[in-house]
């Protein structure tokens, strides 16, 4: 590849975003949502595979650009570096065989590359980072989360970002996340916001979504506009989907009491 992708990124970004700010790019109106999907668990992870297949089933146009391996805890770090990688780019597939771009880099690198190189002529309506294995709650964990870092990178480059994480049912070390519930919650969020996304009316902000894995009972609903908790002590608590606690006040309280927690996180 001649030159570095960072040099190409700057030139493409300026040209593309100049055409696209606030409207669909030239060449006609959008027919369906165009979504860039990334993650921090790696392109071969189960969560991103299930999410991509569900989004495709809804008729959305999906492009995948993700790290070539697990980069959890990478925040919004950028390579090349010993931790992120050398930023080499290769072709890959998800577990179900959907074509993907794999970056030897951190989640932020994968999103930046995807926006610069994989959307000729127009930008996507949305970037989704996920579906992550394990919750990303409270201000400290959101700051170090590679899932959140990928979504923040999207917002900084002018595209709304959704960071989606599926909680564990038992503990950090035991139990499989209920990815089916997480996928359903993400698809429902996209459907709810589809009209404003289609007209490119959503600001370039970041939303964080954390979904319970209920061992008993069912998800109790969606708790919206949940602020990040300033106390991370209960961030890995089990989810009580039989709870009768209503009106949670933070993201941790919402998830612990069986709600899908959705709320903004800072871009910077």
Secondary structure as UniProt FT lines:
FT   HELIX           5..20
FT   TURN            21..22
FT   STRAND          34..38
FT   TURN            43..44
FT   HELIX           46..57
FT   TURN            58..59
FT   STRAND          61..67
FT   TURN            72..73
FT   TURN            75..76
FT   TURN            82..84
FT   STRAND          89..93
FT   TURN            95..96
FT   STRAND          99..103
FT   HELIX           107..117
FT   TURN            120..121
FT   STRAND          126..133
FT   HELIX           138..144
FT   HELIX           146..156
FT   TURN            157..158
FT   STRAND          161..166
FT   HELIX           179..198
FT   TURN            199..200
FT   STRAND          206..211
FT   STRAND          221..223
FT   TURN            233..236
FT   TURN            241..242
FT   HELIX           251..256
FT   TURN            257..258
FT   STRAND          259..265
//
